[in-house]
Amino acid sequence: MRQASNRHSLSSLSELNITPLLDLAFVLLIIFMITAPFLAESADLIIPSSKASNEAIDPSKVFTVSIDKNHSTELDGKPIDQQALPVEIRQLQDQYPGMGVIVKAHHQLQVQELVEVMDAIRAAGVAKVGVVTKPAAE
């Protein structure tokens, strides 16, 4: 009699309850279904690299060119004509070798005008030119 009860208990131990396993599988499926649309919106970006030096510029050697929506240009807060800009930049380049220029342009300004100003700065011999942007309003 005792052998029969031992056989019964051994056979019941060999059965596997898969209910918790199925619950886990369904929970994971739901999590993946919820997160998949967010992953689809991301873009694979390969960030370009440069062989240029990564040395920081001394803040006293950084100048700002501002262009407002009325197409008036300023160099460090002083009004300047766009035709005189390369000459002024070249003079600053002679005084401060290795200087940098930051261009601030109004958001309604045409891109072509921004490119022309940046070309004038590069033609004056400045290698380090940056454009200031602001994050979109959230």
Sine and cosine of phi, psi and omega as CSV:
sin_phi,cos_phi,sin_psi,cos_psi,sin_omega,cos_omega
0.00,0.00,-0.64,0.77,-0.01,-1.00
-0.91,0.42,-0.57,0.82,0.01,-1.00
-0.91,0.41,-0.57,0.82,0.01,-1.00
-0.91,0.41,-0.64,0.76,0.00,-1.00
-0.94,0.35,-0.55,0.83,0.05,-1.00
-0.92,0.39,-0.64,0.77,0.03,-1.00
-0.90,0.43,-0.64,0.76,0.01,-1.00
-0.90,0.43,-0.67,0.74,-0.02,-1.00
-0.94,0.35,-0.54,0.84,0.03,-1.00
-0.95,0.31,-0.60,0.80,-0.01,-1.00
-0.94,0.33,-0.54,0.84,0.01,-1.00
-0.96,0.28,-0.45,0.89,0.04,-1.00
-0.97,0.26,-0.42,0.91,-0.04,-1.00
-0.98,0.20,-0.25,0.97,0.03,-1.00
-0.99,0.17,0.65,-0.76,-0.04,-1.00
-0.95,-0.30,0.77,-0.64,0.04,-1.00
-1.00,0.07,0.92,-0.38,-0.08,-1.00
-0.99,-0.12,0.06,1.00,-0.01,-1.00
-0.87,0.49,-0.74,0.67,0.04,-1.00
-0.90,0.44,-0.54,0.84,0.04,-1.00
-0.91,0.41,-0.67,0.74,0.06,-1.00
-0.92,0.40,-0.63,0.78,0.05,-1.00
-0.86,0.50,-0.70,0.72,0.02,-1.00
-0.90,0.44,-0.67,0.74,0.00,-1.00
-0.89,0.45,-0.66,0.75,0.01,-1.00
-0.93,0.37,-0.62,0.78,0.04,-1.00
-0.90,0.44,-0.70,0.72,0.05,-1.00
-0.89,0.45,-0.64,0.77,0.04,-1.00
-0.88,0.48,-0.69,0.73,0.01,-1.00
-0.90,0.43,-0.67,0.74,0.02,-1.00
-0.88,0.47,-0.70,0.72,0.02,-1.00
-0.92,0.40,-0.59,0.81,0.03,-1.00
-0.91,0.40,-0.57,0.82,0.00,-1.00
-0.97,0.26,-0.65,0.76,-0.08,-1.00
-1.00,0.10,-0.31,0.95,-0.05,-1.00
-0.86,0.50,-0.67,0.74,0.02,-1.00
-0.89,0.45,-0.54,0.84,0.02,-1.00
-0.94,0.35,-0.58,0.82,0.01,-1.00
-0.96,0.30,-0.48,0.88,-0.01,-1.00
-0.94,0.33,-0.45,0.89,-0.02,-1.00
-0.98,0.19,-0.29,0.96,-0.02,-1.00
-0.97,0.26,0.42,-0.91,0.00,-1.00
-0.89,-0.45,0.61,-0.79,0.08,-1.00
-0.99,0.17,0.91,-0.42,-0.01,-1.00
-0.94,-0.35,0.75,-0.66,0.15,-0.99
-0.95,-0.30,0.94,-0.34,-0.09,-1.00
-0.97,0.25,0.79,-0.61,-0.01,-1.00
-0.94,0.35,0.49,-0.87,0.04,-1.00
-0.91,-0.41,0.33,-0.95,-0.04,-1.00
-0.72,-0.69,0.51,-0.86,0.07,-1.00
-1.00,-0.04,-0.01,1.00,0.04,-1.00
-0.92,0.39,0.37,-0.93,-0.04,-1.00
-0.94,0.35,0.53,-0.85,0.01,-1.00
-0.98,-0.19,0.36,0.93,-0.03,-1.00
-0.94,0.33,0.64,-0.77,0.03,-1.00
-0.97,0.24,0.52,-0.85,0.02,-1.00
-1.00,-0.03,0.63,-0.78,0.07,-1.00
-0.89,0.46,0.78,-0.63,-0.04,-1.00
-0.85,0.53,-0.41,0.91,0.04,-1.00
-0.97,0.26,-0.21,0.98,0.03,-1.00
-0.97,-0.23,0.27,0.96,0.02,-1.00
-0.94,-0.34,0.82,-0.58,-0.01,-1.00
-0.89,-0.45,0.45,-0.89,-0.08,-1.00
-0.90,-0.45,0.76,-0.64,0.13,-0.99
-0.94,-0.34,0.86,-0.51,-0.02,-1.00
-0.92,-0.38,0.66,-0.75,0.05,-1.00
-0.79,-0.61,0.86,-0.51,0.00,-1.00
-0.99,-0.10,-0.03,-1.00,-0.09,-1.00
-0.94,0.34,-0.26,0.96,0.05,-1.00
-1.00,-0.01,0.19,0.98,0.05,-1.00
0.92,0.38,0.31,0.95,0.09,-1.00
-1.00,0.05,0.64,-0.76,-0.10,-0.99
-0.92,-0.38,0.62,-0.78,0.04,-1.00
-0.77,-0.64,0.61,-0.80,0.10,-1.00
-0.91,-0.43,0.94,-0.33,-0.09,-1.00
0.79,0.61,0.69,0.72,0.08,-1.00
1.00,0.06,-0.09,1.00,0.01,-1.00
-0.98,-0.22,0.79,-0.61,0.01,-1.00
-0.87,0.49,0.64,-0.77,0.00,-1.00
-0.54,-0.84,0.54,-0.84,0.05,-1.00
-0.98,0.22,0.59,-0.80,-0.04,-1.00
-0.91,0.42,-0.48,0.88,0.04,-1.00
-0.95,0.30,-0.47,0.88,0.01,-1.00
-1.00,0.06,-0.15,0.99,-0.05,-1.00
-0.87,0.49,-0.73,0.68,0.00,-1.00
-0.88,0.48,-0.59,0.81,0.00,-1.00
-0.91,0.40,-0.72,0.70,0.01,-1.00
-0.90,0.44,-0.67,0.74,0.01,-1.00
-0.90,0.43,-0.65,0.76,0.01,-1.00
-0.90,0.44,-0.63,0.78,0.04,-1.00
-0.91,0.42,-0.67,0.74,0.05,-1.00
-0.91,0.42,-0.60,0.80,0.02,-1.00
-0.89,0.45,-0.61,0.79,0.04,-1.00
-0.92,0.39,-0.60,0.80,0.00,-1.00
-0.97,0.26,-0.65,0.76,-0.08,-1.00
-0.83,-0.56,0.99,0.16,0.01,-1.00
-0.89,0.46,0.61,-0.80,-0.02,-1.00
0.98,0.20,0.33,0.94,-0.02,-1.00
-0.96,0.29,0.22,-0.97,0.06,-1.00
-0.80,-0.60,0.42,-0.91,0.01,-1.00
-0.79,-0.61,0.73,-0.69,0.08,-1.00
-0.94,-0.33,0.76,-0.65,-0.01,-1.00
-0.96,-0.27,0.83,-0.56,0.09,-1.00
-0.93,-0.37,0.87,-0.48,-0.02,-1.00
-0.86,-0.51,0.59,-0.81,0.05,-1.00
-0.91,0.41,0.56,-0.83,-0.09,-1.00
-0.93,0.37,-0.33,0.94,0.02,-1.00
-1.00,-0.03,-0.02,1.00,0.00,-1.00
-0.96,0.30,0.59,-0.80,0.02,-1.00
-0.94,0.34,0.57,-0.82,-0.05,-1.00
-0.89,0.45,-0.56,0.83,-0.04,-1.00
-0.87,0.50,-0.64,0.77,0.01,-1.00
-0.92,0.39,-0.63,0.78,0.07,-1.00
-0.88,0.47,-0.68,0.74,0.00,-1.00
-0.91,0.42,-0.63,0.77,0.02,-1.00
-0.89,0.45,-0.66,0.75,0.04,-1.00
-0.91,0.42,-0.68,0.73,0.02,-1.00
-0.91,0.42,-0.61,0.79,0.06,-1.00
-0.90,0.44,-0.64,0.77,0.02,-1.00
-0.90,0.44,-0.63,0.78,0.02,-1.00
-0.92,0.38,-0.69,0.73,0.02,-1.00
-0.91,0.41,-0.59,0.81,0.03,-1.00
-0.92,0.40,-0.43,0.90,0.03,-1.00
-0.98,0.22,-0.10,0.99,0.08,-1.00
0.97,-0.23,0.14,0.99,0.01,-1.00
-1.00,0.03,0.84,-0.54,-0.03,-1.00
-1.00,-0.03,-0.39,0.92,-0.08,-1.00
-0.96,-0.28,0.99,-0.13,-0.03,-1.00
-0.84,-0.55,0.73,-0.68,0.03,-1.00
-0.76,-0.65,0.36,-0.93,0.03,-1.00
-0.89,-0.46,0.76,-0.65,0.01,-1.00
-1.00,0.03,0.75,-0.66,0.08,-1.00
-0.78,-0.62,0.28,-0.96,0.09,-1.00
-0.84,-0.55,0.48,-0.88,0.01,-1.00
-0.92,0.39,0.48,-0.88,0.03,-1.00
-0.90,0.43,0.58,-0.82,0.02,-1.00
-0.90,0.43,0.74,-0.68,-0.03,-1.00
-0.98,-0.17,0.00,0.00,0.00,0.00
